[in-house]
Amino acid sequence: MTSVQEHTVPGAGPYAITTGPDGALWYTLVQSGQIGRLVPGGEPETHQLDPDCGPTILTPGPDGALWFTEYRAHRIGRITTDGRVTEFPLPTPECGPFGIAAGPDGALWFTETAAGRIGRITGDGKVTEFPLPAAGAFPSAITAGADGGMWFTLNQANAIGRIDVDGTVTVHPLPTEAAAPVGITAGPDGALWFVEIAAGQIGRITPDGTVTEFPLPDRTGRPHAITPGGDGKLWFTEWGGNRVGSITTDGVIETHDLPTPGSEPHGIVLGPDRALWTALETGALARVSG
């Protein structure tokens, strides 16, 4: 039986969550401009940034630090496991960085939602930007694929994109119109898995661009983020349905209600304790086990 335990954290607006190299959970507090850290079983701690910077997605970097986007301040941030922060302004004004992930080339790759570009930043802060072929595409989440490319969602272009480390971009349209893909992750089967927030579906795309879509039991659940679990499944959040769910690589879906109504689950990750953890924007982290 699946068990859910909620852990209230200080700050406002837990949004994204990841597991750091130090055996702790790290998460963004988008409304209060903070980065949080929690060792399961311990007490949470927070690191203050500019209160209005809007830290959004964060990811472990190849350098042992955590890297994050500052959506409102149009910067990329880096925080060491002992809390030292460095911030890097981006060349394009008002570009709205959102997703970020480590690439196969030792750099961090990120999306610029408002500028319609994919960015690359090295450990010393050198930024390169790559324009996308479609205007207004709103690139959102990004992840490294098993094929050596970076894969990303194009929320407003209704497509999944891929960029090589040399900047070559390929775009794969989705079968469902206005599906509005958001979260994306690499699956255990060599494919990329993503969520369609407007269509209420989970999607799968192979490296050659073949797309399969799996409708959720509640098509109005507004799935937001997706991550591999330790059980061979992909786990996702339903922001509008107040649930977390899992899907097997052959498409079998299970969903689990969260105990607090309207808790707004966003990011989800496999924690250092091998449980799933999700960030609830109303002010807590939820541990899902069983």
DODO-794284 format. One record per residue: x, y, z of N, C-alpha, C, CB in turn; residue in three letters; residue number from 0. Coordinates in pm, whole numbers, plus 50000, padded with zeros to 5 digits. Glycine has a CB too. Layout:
BEGIN
SITE   nxx   nyy   nzz  caxx  cayy  cazz   cxx   cyy   czz  cbxx  cbyy  cbzz  aa   i
SITE     X     Y     Z     X     Y     Z     X     Y     Z     X     Y     Z ALA NUM
...
//
This chain:
BEGIN
SITE   nxx   nyy   nzz  caxx  cayy  cazz   cxx   cyy   czz  cbxx  cbyy  cbzz  aa   i
SITE 50084 49880 50000 50000 50000 50000 50088 50125 50000 49905 50001 50123 MET   0
SITE 50051 50222 49917 50129 50346 49906 50099 50437 50024 50100 50418 49773 THR   1
SITE 50207 50488 50084 50196 50578 50198 50250 50716 50160 50271 50521 50321 SER   2
SITE 50182 50822 50205 50226 50959 50179 50241 51032 50311 50127 51034 50085 VAL   3
SITE 50359 51090 50333 50385 51171 50452 50427 51310 50407 50494 51106 50542 GLN   4
SITE 50365 51413 50464 50398 51550 50428 50488 51613 50533 50270 51633 50411 GLU   5
SITE 50588 51688 50487 50683 51755 50574 50680 51904 50541 50828 51695 50559 HIS   6
SITE 50626 51984 50631 50621 52128 50609 50761 52188 50609 50535 52195 50718 THR   7
SITE 50786 52280 50516 50917 52344 50507 50899 52495 50515 50991 52304 50376 VAL   8
SITE 51000 52567 50567 50991 52714 50570 51006 52772 50430 51098 52773 50662 PRO   9
SITE 50964 52897 50415 50968 52960 50284 50835 52944 50214 51080 52903 50199 GLY  10
SITE 50827 52997 50092 50701 52997 50019 50718 52941 49879 50643 53138 50012 ALA  11
SITE 50630 52846 49845 50623 52797 49708 50723 52691 49670 50637 52908 49617 GLY  12
SITE 50735 52579 49743 50820 52469 49695 50779 52430 49553 50812 52345 49790 PRO  13
SITE 50876 52423 49462 50841 52405 49321 50912 52285 49259 50875 52531 49243 TYR  14
SITE 51044 52293 49244 51120 52181 49188 51199 52114 49299 51215 52229 49075 ALA  15
SITE 51234 51988 49278 51308 51912 49379 51403 51815 49310 51211 51836 49473 ILE  16
SITE 51520 51795 49369 51617 51701 49315 51697 51642 49429 51710 51771 49212 THR  17
SITE 51769 51535 49400 51858 51475 49498 52000 51522 49469 51849 51319 49494 THR  18
SITE 52065 51578 49569 52200 51629 49553 52306 51523 49574 52224 51743 49647 GLY  19
SITE 52430 51556 49543 52541 51460 49560 52577 51437 49706 52663 51509 49486 PRO  20
SITE 52517 51516 49797 52546 51507 49940 52443 51422 50016 52551 51645 49999 ASP  21
SITE 52357 51351 49942 52257 51268 50008 52141 51347 50067 52321 51190 50115 GLY  22
SITE 52119 51467 50017 52009 51551 50064 51915 51583 49949 52063 51682 50127 ALA  23
SITE 51793 51620 49982 51699 51674 49887 51720 51824 49877 51554 51640 49928 LEU  24
SITE 51725 51875 49757 51735 52019 49734 51612 52064 49657 51867 52055 49657 TRP  25
SITE 51560 52181 49690 51436 52225 49627 51435 52377 49616 51314 52175 49708 TYR  26
SITE 51356 52426 49521 51341 52570 49502 51215 52618 49575 51335 52605 49351 THR  27
SITE 51224 52740 49626 51110 52808 49688 51084 52932 49603 51138 52845 49841 LEU  28
SITE 50999 52914 49503 50986 53012 49397 50927 53144 49446 50901 52957 49285 VAL  29
SITE 50840 53140 49545 50775 53264 49589 50859 53345 49687 50643 53232 49652 GLN  30
SITE 50947 53280 49762 51028 53352 49861 51174 53369 49818 51022 53280 49994 SER  31
SITE 51209 53321 49699 51345 53340 49650 51449 53267 49733 51377 53485 49647 GLY  32
SITE 51427 53139 49757 51519 53060 49839 51546 52923 49776 51463 53043 49981 GLN  33
SITE 51658 52866 49818 51688 52726 49788 51684 52651 49920 51828 52711 49717 ILE  34
SITE 51612 52540 49924 51600 52461 50045 51678 52332 50037 51454 52431 50073 GLY  35
SITE 51710 52279 50154 51783 52151 50163 51724 52070 50278 51938 52175 50184 ARG  36
SITE 51701 51942 50253 51646 51855 50356 51710 51717 50346 51492 51845 50343 LEU  37
SITE 51774 51675 50454 51816 51536 50465 51698 51460 50523 51946 51521 50555 VAL  38
SITE 51649 51355 50456 51534 51282 50510 51556 51242 50656 51506 51158 50425 PRO  39
SITE 51459 51276 50739 51470 51251 50882 51526 51367 50960 51554 51132 50905 GLY  40
SITE 51579 51469 50890 51638 51586 50956 51548 51708 50946 51774 51616 50896 GLY  41
SITE 51606 51823 50979 51535 51949 50972 51572 52025 50845 51565 52035 51097 GLU  42
SITE 51475 52091 50780 51506 52166 50659 51589 52291 50688 51378 52206 50588 PRO  43
SITE 51669 52330 50590 51743 52456 50597 51722 52532 50467 51896 52432 50623 GLU  44
SITE 51734 52663 50472 51712 52743 50352 51828 52839 50329 51581 52821 50363 THR  45
SITE 51850 52870 50204 51954 52964 50162 51885 53076 50084 52066 52892 50075 HIS  46
SITE 51898 53198 50133 51826 53311 50076 51896 53365 49952 51812 53421 50180 GLN  47
SITE 51817 53388 49849 51861 53457 49728 51790 53592 49725 51830 53372 49598 LEU  48
SITE 51799 53663 49613 51714 53779 49590 51568 53733 49603 51742 53845 49448 ASP  49
SITE 51490 53793 49693 51353 53744 49717 51264 53741 49594 51288 53828 49821 PRO  50
SITE 51295 53824 49495 51209 53832 49376 51267 53760 49254 51184 53976 49341 ASP  51
SITE 51371 53677 49272 51439 53620 49155 51365 53500 49094 51579 53577 49195 CYS  52
SITE 51276 53437 49169 51197 53327 49115 51276 53202 49082 51127 53372 48995 GLY  53
SITE 51350 53143 49177 51422 53019 49146 51322 52910 49107 51507 52974 49268 PRO  54
SITE 51352 52841 48999 51250 52753 48941 51294 52607 48938 51216 52799 48800 THR  55
SITE 51372 52568 48840 51418 52429 48830 51563 52422 48877 51405 52375 48682 ILE  56
SITE 51600 52311 48943 51740 52291 48982 51781 52148 48954 51760 52324 49131 LEU  57
SITE 51913 52130 48938 51966 52000 48897 52108 51984 48948 51962 51985 48743 THR  58
SITE 52152 51863 48977 52293 51843 49012 52382 51870 48891 52317 51699 49065 PRO  59
SITE 52492 51940 48914 52587 51966 48808 52701 51866 48810 52640 52106 48818 GLY  60
SITE 52781 51864 48704 52896 51772 48700 53008 51811 48794 52949 51765 48560 PRO  61
SITE 52997 51930 48855 53100 51982 48943 53069 51960 49091 53120 52130 48918 ASP  62
SITE 52964 51883 49121 52929 51857 49260 52844 51965 49325 53051 51840 49339 GLY  63
SITE 52806 52068 49249 52717 52173 49298 52578 52153 49240 52771 52314 49262 ALA  64
SITE 52482 52233 49285 52347 52236 49229 52335 52361 49144 52238 52233 49341 LEU  65
SITE 52275 52346 49027 52254 52459 48936 52104 52483 48921 52320 52432 48797 TRP  66
SITE 52064 52610 48908 51922 52641 48904 51896 52762 48815 51868 52666 49045 PHE  67
SITE 51771 52771 48771 51729 52886 48692 51660 52988 48782 51635 52842 48576 THR  68
SITE 51680 53115 48750 51609 53225 48817 51518 53288 48712 51710 53331 48879 GLU  69
SITE 51395 53243 48711 51301 53279 48604 51273 53429 48597 51171 53204 48624 TYR  70
SITE 51258 53491 48712 51222 53633 48712 51345 53724 48701 51145 53668 48839 ARG  71
SITE 51459 53678 48746 51581 53759 48741 51663 53733 48615 51667 53733 48863 ALA  72
SITE 51624 53633 48536 51689 53603 48409 51837 53571 48430 51674 53720 48311 HIS  73
SITE 51859 53482 48529 51995 53439 48562 51999 53288 48577 52045 53508 48691 ARG  74
SITE 52122 53235 48574 52148 53097 48614 52226 53103 48745 52228 53017 48502 ILE  75
SITE 52184 53022 48841 52250 53020 48971 52320 52887 48997 52150 53048 49082 GLY  76
SITE 52418 52893 49085 52493 52775 49127 52507 52781 49278 52634 52766 49056 ARG  77
SITE 52477 52670 49346 52492 52666 49491 52570 52541 49528 52354 52669 49563 ILE  78
SITE 52674 52558 49609 52752 52445 49655 52677 52375 49768 52894 52489 49701 THR  79
SITE 52719 52256 49801 52648 52182 49906 52665 52245 50044 52697 52038 49909 THR  80
SITE 52761 52339 50058 52771 52412 50185 52707 52551 50176 52917 52425 50227 ASP  81
SITE 52633 52577 50068 52551 52696 50063 52609 52818 49996 52515 52732 50195 GLY  82
SITE 52723 52808 49929 52781 52926 49861 52715 52942 49723 52936 52911 49847 ARG  83
SITE 52666 53063 49697 52588 53090 49576 52666 53179 49480 52453 53156 49612 VAL  84
SITE 52663 53142 49352 52714 53226 49244 52602 53241 49142 52843 53165 49178 THR  85
SITE 52587 53361 49086 52481 53385 48989 52541 53442 48861 52375 53481 49046 GLU  86
SITE 52485 53398 48746 52537 53436 48616 52424 53502 48534 52595 53312 48541 PHE  87
SITE 52434 53633 48509 52335 53697 48422 52342 53639 48281 52358 53851 48418 PRO  88
SITE 52228 53637 48213 52223 53583 48077 52229 53696 47974 52096 53500 48056 LEU  89
SITE 52284 53667 47855 52303 53773 47754 52174 53832 47701 52382 53719 47639 PRO  90
SITE 52069 53749 47690 51943 53797 47632 51852 53851 47742 51872 53684 47554 THR  91
SITE 51815 53979 47735 51728 54037 47840 51590 53969 47842 51710 54188 47817 PRO  92
SITE 51534 53959 47963 51396 53909 47981 51373 53775 47913 51298 54011 47926 GLU  93
SITE 51471 53684 47921 51463 53558 47846 51385 53448 47920 51602 53508 47815 CYS  94
SITE 51366 53462 48051 51284 53367 48125 51338 53226 48131 51151 53364 48067 GLY  95
SITE 51459 53205 48187 51510 53068 48196 51423 52982 48287 51656 53069 48247 PRO  96
SITE 51402 52857 48247 51311 52770 48323 51377 52634 48350 51178 52751 48247 PHE  97
SITE 51379 52545 48252 51437 52412 48272 51589 52416 48267 51385 52315 48168 GLY  98
SITE 51653 52321 48336 51799 52310 48334 51838 52166 48362 51865 52408 48437 ILE  99
SITE 51942 52119 48295 51989 51981 48314 52135 51972 48272 51903 51881 48233 ALA 100
SITE 52208 51881 48332 52347 51857 48294 52351 51783 48161 52420 51776 48404 ALA 101
SITE 52445 51826 48076 52460 51763 47945 52575 51664 47941 52480 51868 47840 GLY 102
SITE 52590 51593 47832 52698 51494 47818 52834 51557 47794 52667 51400 47706 PRO 103
SITE 52836 51690 47775 52959 51761 47742 53020 51834 47861 52932 51859 47632 ASP 104
SITE 52967 51808 47983 53020 51874 48102 52964 52012 48128 53166 51883 48091 GLY 105
SITE 52870 52056 48047 52805 52186 48065 52662 52165 48115 52805 52269 47933 ALA 106
SITE 52597 52276 48154 52455 52276 48188 52379 52336 48070 52427 52356 48320 LEU 107
SITE 52266 52273 48037 52181 52320 47929 52048 52366 47988 52158 52208 47822 TRP 108
SITE 51994 52475 47934 51873 52532 47992 51783 52588 47882 51907 52641 48093 PHE 109
SITE 51657 52611 47919 51561 52667 47824 51537 52814 47855 51428 52589 47829 THR 110
SITE 51511 52891 47751 51473 53032 47765 51331 53045 47711 51574 53128 47689 GLU 111
SITE 51234 53045 47801 51094 53038 47760 51051 53159 47677 51005 53027 47882 THR 112
SITE 51090 53277 47720 51044 53399 47654 51124 53432 47529 51050 53515 47750 ALA 113
SITE 51248 53386 47522 51335 53418 47408 51332 53311 47300 51477 53437 47455 ALA 114
SITE 51271 53195 47329 51266 53088 47230 51403 53034 47195 51199 53136 47105 GLY 115
SITE 51484 53010 47298 51621 52961 47276 51655 52851 47376 51722 53076 47288 ARG 116
SITE 51755 52775 47340 51819 52681 47432 51955 52739 47467 51831 52537 47371 ILE 117
SITE 51989 52740 47595 52117 52794 47639 52209 52685 47691 52095 52898 47747 GLY 118
SITE 52336 52717 47690 52440 52629 47743 52533 52713 47828 52518 52555 47628 ARG 119
SITE 52562 52667 47950 52653 52741 48038 52759 52646 48091 52575 52808 48155 ILE 120
SITE 52884 52690 48084 52995 52611 48135 53013 52637 48285 53126 52643 48058 THR 121
SITE 53096 52558 48347 53119 52572 48490 53172 52708 48531 53213 52467 48536 GLY 122
SITE 53240 52778 48439 53292 52911 48472 53201 53023 48425 53429 52928 48411 ASP 123
SITE 53080 52987 48379 52980 53089 48348 52973 53137 48205 53003 53202 48432 GLY 124
SITE 53043 53072 48113 53035 53113 47973 52905 53060 47912 53159 53061 47893 LYS 125
SITE 52828 53151 47851 52696 53117 47800 52695 53122 47647 52590 53212 47857 VAL 126
SITE 52633 53020 47588 52604 53017 47445 52454 52995 47430 52686 52905 47371 THR 127
SITE 52393 53066 47335 52250 53052 47313 52222 53004 47171 52178 53185 47340 GLU 128
SITE 52123 52916 47157 52087 52859 47028 51940 52889 46999 52113 52705 47026 PHE 129
SITE 51910 52967 46894 51771 52998 46863 51696 52874 46812 51763 53109 46759 PRO 130
SITE 51568 52868 46842 51484 52759 46795 51414 52798 46665 51380 52720 46902 LEU 131
SITE 51376 52701 46584 51317 52735 46453 51176 52792 46460 51315 52614 46366 PRO 132
SITE 51103 52768 46570 50965 52816 46580 50956 52931 46681 50871 52701 46621 ALA 133
SITE 50895 53041 46640 50877 53155 46730 50764 53124 46829 50845 53284 46650 ALA 134
SITE 50779 53174 46952 50674 53158 47052 50654 53016 47100 50548 53209 46998 GLY 135
SITE 50755 52931 47087 50739 52788 47119 50738 52761 47269 50850 52709 47055 ALA 136
SITE 50791 52853 47350 50795 52841 47496 50864 52711 47539 50654 52847 47555 PHE 137
SITE 50995 52697 47510 51067 52578 47556 51065 52572 47708 51212 52578 47504 PRO 138
SITE 51037 52455 47763 51013 52445 47906 51114 52353 47975 50873 52394 47932 SER 139
SITE 51080 52229 48000 51173 52139 48068 51275 52082 47969 51097 52023 48137 ALA 140
SITE 51389 52037 48021 51496 51983 47939 51564 51870 48014 51598 52093 47900 ILE 141
SITE 51612 51770 47941 51680 51656 48003 51779 51597 47905 51578 51549 48049 THR 142
SITE 51877 51524 47956 51973 51454 47871 51915 51320 47829 52108 51434 47943 ALA 143
SITE 51926 51289 47701 51881 51159 47651 51995 51060 47645 51819 51175 47512 GLY 144
SITE 51960 50933 47635 52062 50827 47626 52135 50829 47493 51998 50690 47647 ALA 145
SITE 52083 50906 47398 52143 50914 47265 52247 51024 47252 52036 50934 47163 ASP 146
SITE 52279 51093 47361 52380 51199 47357 52325 51337 47325 52483 51165 47258 GLY 147
SITE 52193 51349 47307 52132 51478 47282 52060 51530 47405 52037 51470 47166 GLY 148
SITE 52021 51656 47400 51937 51717 47504 51797 51730 47447 51994 51858 47550 MET 149
SITE 51699 51679 47521 51560 51678 47477 51480 51777 47561 51500 51534 47487 TRP 150
SITE 51385 51844 47499 51311 51948 47569 51168 51956 47517 51381 52085 47554 PHE 151
SITE 51081 52009 47602 50942 52028 47562 50922 52168 47505 50847 52006 47682 THR 152
SITE 50837 52175 47403 50798 52303 47343 50650 52322 47376 50824 52305 47186 LEU 153
SITE 50626 52388 47487 50493 52393 47546 50390 52455 47453 50498 52469 47675 ASN 154
SITE 50426 52563 47385 50330 52632 47300 50338 52591 47153 50351 52781 47311 GLN 155
SITE 50440 52516 47116 50450 52466 46978 50399 52323 46966 50595 52473 46930 ALA 156
SITE 50355 52266 47081 50299 52131 47082 50395 52030 47021 50166 52129 47007 ASN 157
SITE 50519 52032 47073 50622 51947 47014 50728 51913 47118 50686 52016 46892 ALA 158
SITE 50810 51815 47084 50929 51780 47160 51050 51812 47073 50927 51628 47202 ILE 159
SITE 51148 51877 47132 51267 51914 47058 51390 51838 47106 51292 52062 47070 GLY 160
SITE 51489 51833 47020 51619 51772 47053 51728 51864 47001 51633 51628 46993 ARG 161
SITE 51832 51885 47080 51946 51964 47036 52073 51885 47060 51951 52100 47110 ILE 162
SITE 52156 51878 46956 52289 51817 46969 52380 51913 47042 52348 51780 46829 ASP 163
SITE 52492 51863 47092 52585 51951 47162 52647 52054 47068 52694 51869 47229 VAL 164
SITE 52635 52035 46935 52684 52136 46842 52577 52239 46806 52734 52069 46715 ASP 165
SITE 52457 52224 46864 52350 52321 46842 52249 52286 46737 52409 52448 46808 GLY 166
SITE 52260 52170 46673 52163 52129 46572 52032 52090 46639 52218 52011 46489 THR 167
SITE 51922 52148 46593 51790 52128 46656 51700 52047 46564 51724 52264 46689 VAL 168
SITE 51629 51950 46623 51525 51873 46555 51396 51888 46635 51565 51722 46540 THR 169
SITE 51285 51905 46565 51155 51923 46631 51060 51811 46588 51094 52062 46597 VAL 170
SITE 50993 51751 46687 50899 51641 46662 50759 51685 46708 50943 51510 46736 HIS 171
SITE 50666 51713 46616 50530 51751 46655 50459 51637 46728 50449 51793 46531 PRO 172
SITE 50366 51674 46817 50289 51575 46891 50157 51546 46819 50262 51624 47034 LEU 173
SITE 50106 51422 46834 49979 51387 46766 49858 51463 46820 49954 51239 46780 PRO 174
SITE 49856 51491 46951 49741 51558 47012 49758 51709 47004 49723 51515 47159 THR 175
SITE 49661 51777 46948 49668 51922 46937 49659 51988 47074 49558 51975 46845 GLU 176
SITE 49732 52097 47091 49727 52179 47213 49750 52096 47339 49593 52250 47222 ALA 177
SITE 49842 52000 47333 49871 51914 47449 49954 51986 47554 49943 51788 47404 ALA 178
SITE 50032 52086 47514 50111 52169 47605 50206 52087 47693 50019 52251 47693 ALA 179
SITE 50304 52019 47634 50398 51939 47714 50480 52027 47809 50491 51860 47623 PRO 180
SITE 50510 51972 47927 50590 52047 48026 50709 51963 48069 50503 52086 48150 VAL 181
SITE 50692 51875 48168 50804 51798 48220 50851 51690 48125 50768 51735 48351 GLY 182
SITE 50981 51657 48130 51038 51552 48045 51155 51488 48119 51085 51609 47908 ILE 183
SITE 51173 51359 48097 51283 51287 48162 51323 51168 48076 51244 51241 48304 THR 184
SITE 51443 51119 48097 51489 50997 48029 51437 50876 48103 51644 50993 48019 ALA 185
SITE 51380 50782 48031 51325 50662 48092 51424 50547 48094 51201 50619 48020 GLY 186
SITE 51393 50440 48166 51483 50325 48174 51486 50242 48047 51442 50238 48289 PRO 187
SITE 51398 50275 47951 51387 50200 47826 51458 50268 47710 51241 50180 47791 ASP 188
SITE 51534 50374 47738 51605 50445 47632 51523 50550 47561 51655 50348 47532 GLY 189
SITE 51395 50562 47597 51308 50665 47540 51299 50784 47634 51167 50608 47512 ALA 190
SITE 51239 50891 47585 51209 51009 47667 51062 51005 47701 51246 51142 47594 LEU 191
SITE 51032 51038 47827 50894 51040 47875 50859 51182 47917 50875 50941 47994 TRP 192
SITE 50737 51225 47886 50699 51363 47913 50551 51368 47952 50727 51454 47790 PHE 193
SITE 50510 51482 48005 50370 51501 48045 50307 51610 47959 50360 51537 48195 VAL 194
SITE 50178 51590 47929 50102 51685 47851 49999 51750 47945 50033 51616 47728 GLU 195
SITE 50032 51868 47993 49952 51929 48100 49810 51964 48054 50021 52054 48153 ILE 196
SITE 49793 52004 47930 49661 52044 47882 49578 51925 47833 49674 52146 47772 ALA 197
SITE 49643 51818 47790 49571 51703 47736 49547 51594 47839 49646 51645 47620 ALA 198
SITE 49614 51602 47956 49598 51498 48055 49652 51365 48010 49455 51484 48091 GLY 199
SITE 49771 51367 47953 49832 51245 47901 49980 51238 47940 49816 51239 47749 GLN 200
SITE 50032 51115 47940 50175 51091 47949 50223 51053 47810 50209 50979 48054 ILE 201
SITE 50335 51110 47768 50388 51082 47636 50523 51011 47642 50402 51209 47557 GLY 202
SITE 50552 50937 47537 50680 50867 47522 50730 50894 47380 50667 50712 47550 ARG 203
SITE 50856 50931 47368 50916 50953 47236 51048 50878 47227 50936 51104 47208 ILE 204
SITE 51067 50804 47123 51192 50730 47101 51293 50822 47034 51167 50602 47015 THR 205
SITE 51421 50786 47037 51521 50872 46974 51497 50899 46826 51656 50811 46991 PRO 206
SITE 51421 50811 46758 51392 50837 46617 51267 50920 46597 51378 50706 46543 ASP 207
SITE 51203 50963 46708 51090 51054 46699 50953 50990 46702 51102 51131 46578 GLY 208
SITE 50944 50860 46727 50814 50794 46735 50746 50827 46868 50829 50641 46719 THR 209
SITE 50624 50880 46862 50552 50926 46981 50435 50832 47013 50501 51071 46961 VAL 210
SITE 50423 50796 47141 50307 50723 47192 50250 50804 47308 50346 50577 47238 THR 211
SITE 50119 50813 47316 50054 50889 47423 49961 50798 47504 49974 51008 47365 GLU 212
SITE 49961 50819 47635 49882 50738 47727 49789 50831 47806 49974 50655 47823 PHE 213
SITE 49658 50826 47781 49565 50912 47856 49560 50874 48003 49424 50903 47796 PRO 214
SITE 49551 50975 48089 49536 50952 48232 49390 50922 48264 49586 51074 48313 LEU 215
SITE 49365 50853 48377 49225 50830 48417 49147 50960 48432 49221 50752 48548 PRO 216
SITE 49214 51065 48482 49153 51197 48494 49222 51289 48395 49164 51252 48639 ASP 217
SITE 49156 51317 48284 49219 51398 48180 49233 51544 48222 49138 51390 48051 ARG 218
SITE 49169 51584 48332 49180 51721 48381 49283 51735 48493 49043 51770 48430 THR 219
SITE 49364 51631 48516 49458 51630 48629 49578 51723 48614 49508 51492 48650 GLY 220
SITE 49605 51772 48493 49714 51864 48464 49850 51812 48515 49685 52000 48528 ARG 221
SITE 49898 51703 48453 50030 51650 48490 50138 51753 48465 50060 51521 48413 PRO 222
SITE 50234 51759 48556 50331 51870 48552 50476 51823 48538 50318 51954 48677 HIS 223
SITE 50520 51728 48621 50660 51684 48621 50664 51532 48617 50737 51738 48745 ALA 224
SITE 50778 51477 48573 50793 51333 48561 50938 51295 48588 50748 51283 48421 ILE 225
SITE 50959 51178 48651 51093 51135 48689 51099 50983 48694 51134 51195 48826 THR 226
SITE 51216 50922 48673 51226 50777 48692 51219 50741 48840 51357 50724 48631 PRO 227
SITE 51149 50633 48872 51147 50581 49008 51250 50471 49022 51007 50530 49045 GLY 228
SITE 51264 50419 49140 51359 50310 49161 51300 50174 49130 51408 50311 49302 GLY 229
SITE 51176 50173 49078 51102 50050 49054 51083 50020 48906 50968 50057 49122 ASP 230
SITE 51156 50089 48818 51141 50069 48675 51025 50146 48614 51124 49925 48648 GLY 231
SITE 50950 50219 48695 50839 50299 48647 50880 50445 48634 50718 50285 48741 LYS 232
SITE 50797 50523 48568 50808 50668 48567 50700 50722 48660 50793 50727 48421 LEU 233
SITE 50739 50820 48742 50645 50879 48838 50620 51024 48799 50699 50870 48984 TRP 234
SITE 50496 51069 48817 50459 51203 48773 50366 51268 48875 50392 51198 48635 PHE 235
SITE 50356 51399 48866 50263 51475 48951 50143 51519 48868 50333 51598 49014 THR 236
SITE 50027 51526 48935 49907 51584 48875 49873 51708 48955 49787 51481 48874 GLU 237
SITE 49919 51821 48903 49903 51948 48974 49755 51981 48997 49969 52061 48895 TRP 238
SITE 49672 51959 48897 49531 51992 48910 49449 51883 48977 49474 52020 48775 GLY 239
SITE 49501 51761 48982 49428 51649 49039 49466 51616 49181 49447 51530 48955 GLY 240
SITE 49569 51686 49234 49617 51664 49371 49660 51518 49392 49507 51701 49472 ASN 241
SITE 49737 51469 49294 49780 51329 49296 49924 51316 49248 49687 51243 49210 ARG 242
SITE 49983 51202 49280 50102 51154 49211 50064 51022 49145 50225 51137 49310 VAL 243
SITE 50134 50989 49039 50103 50866 48968 50227 50800 48915 50008 50893 48856 GLY 244
SITE 50211 50677 48870 50321 50604 48807 50272 50542 48677 50378 50494 48902 SER 245
SITE 50366 50520 48587 50336 50454 48460 50449 50357 48429 50316 50557 48345 ILE 246
SITE 50416 50236 48393 50518 50141 48351 50559 50171 48208 50466 49996 48363 THR 247
SITE 50668 50113 48165 50715 50140 48028 50623 50081 47921 50856 50086 48011 THR 248
SITE 50529 49994 47961 50430 49948 47865 50293 50014 47886 50415 49797 47874 ASP 249
SITE 50290 50121 47968 50173 50207 47972 50071 50182 48080 50108 50198 47848 GLY 250
SITE 50102 50101 48181 50007 50077 48290 50019 50189 48392 50033 49938 48356 VAL 251
SITE 49906 50256 48420 49904 50375 48505 49836 50345 48638 49832 50492 48434 ILE 252
SITE 49897 50396 48747 49834 50396 48879 49843 50538 48933 49902 50293 48976 GLU 253
SITE 49742 50582 49007 49746 50715 49068 49717 50705 49217 49645 50809 49000 THR 254
SITE 49769 50803 49291 49758 50805 49436 49722 50946 49481 49890 50756 49504 HIS 255
SITE 49611 50959 49554 49569 51089 49604 49664 51138 49714 49425 51082 49657 ASP 256
SITE 49686 51270 49717 49761 51331 49825 49666 51367 49939 49838 51456 49776 LEU 257
SITE 49715 51363 50064 49623 51379 50177 49566 51519 50196 49692 51340 50302 PRO 258
SITE 49641 51622 50158 49593 51759 50178 49529 51811 50050 49709 51852 50221 THR 259
SITE 49402 51850 50054 49336 51900 49933 49407 52023 49877 49189 51933 49962 PRO 260
SITE 49414 52031 49745 49469 52149 49679 49614 52176 49710 49390 52267 49716 GLY 261
SITE 49696 52071 49727 49836 52091 49769 49929 52130 49655 49888 51966 49834 SER 262
SITE 49884 52124 49530 49959 52171 49413 50096 52104 49400 49977 52321 49422 GLU 263
SITE 50100 51973 49373 50228 51906 49352 50294 51950 49222 50209 51755 49353 PRO 264
SITE 50421 51983 49231 50497 52023 49112 50609 51922 49086 50555 52166 49129 HIS 265
SITE 50732 51953 49128 50844 51866 49098 50837 51734 49173 50972 51935 49131 GLY 266
SITE 50904 51631 49118 50908 51499 49181 51043 51435 49150 50790 51410 49132 ILE 267
SITE 51096 51359 49247 51228 51298 49230 51238 51175 49319 51342 51399 49263 VAL 268
SITE 51325 51082 49279 51361 50971 49365 51461 51022 49467 51419 50851 49283 LEU 269
SITE 51427 51010 49596 51510 51065 49701 51626 50976 49740 51427 51092 49822 GLY 270
SITE 51714 51027 49825 51830 50948 49870 51790 50828 49955 51926 51036 49948 PRO 271
SITE 51666 50829 50006 51614 50718 50086 51534 50619 50002 51526 50771 50198 ASP 272
SITE 51539 50634 49868 51473 50547 49771 51321 50562 49771 51509 50404 49798 ARG 273
SITE 51268 50663 49836 51127 50698 49825 51113 50808 49720 51069 50744 49962 ALA 274
SITE 50991 50829 49671 50963 50942 49583 50927 51063 49667 50849 50908 49484 LEU 275
SITE 50979 51178 49630 50948 51302 49699 50893 51402 49598 51074 51360 49772 TRP 276
SITE 50789 51472 49639 50732 51574 49553 50719 51706 49629 50596 51529 49498 THR 277
SITE 50739 51816 49556 50728 51950 49615 50585 51998 49601 50827 52050 49548 ALA 278
SITE 50525 52034 49712 50388 52085 49715 50393 52236 49729 50306 52020 49832 LEU 279
SITE 50341 52307 49631 50359 52452 49629 50291 52520 49748 50304 52509 49500 GLU 280
SITE 50198 52453 49812 50133 52511 49929 50220 52509 50054 50005 52437 49957 THR 281
SITE 50341 52447 50046 50434 52464 50158 50493 52340 50220 50369 52537 50261 GLY 282
SITE 50501 52230 50147 50553 52107 50207 50623 52022 50102 50439 52027 50274 ALA 283
SITE 50699 51925 50148 50751 51816 50066 50677 51689 50108 50907 51800 50082 LEU 284
SITE 50633 51610 50011 50561 51487 50041 50648 51367 50004 50425 51482 49965 ALA 285
SITE 50658 51274 50096 50731 51149 50075 50632 51039 50039 50814 51109 50202 ARG 286
SITE 50655 50975 49926 50566 50871 49875 50641 50739 49875 50513 50905 49732 VAL 287
SITE 50590 50641 49949 50660 50512 49960 50558 50400 49963 50750 50508 50086 SER 288
SITE 50610 50277 49950 50522 50161 49963 50495 50092 49831 50393 50202 50024 GLY 289
//
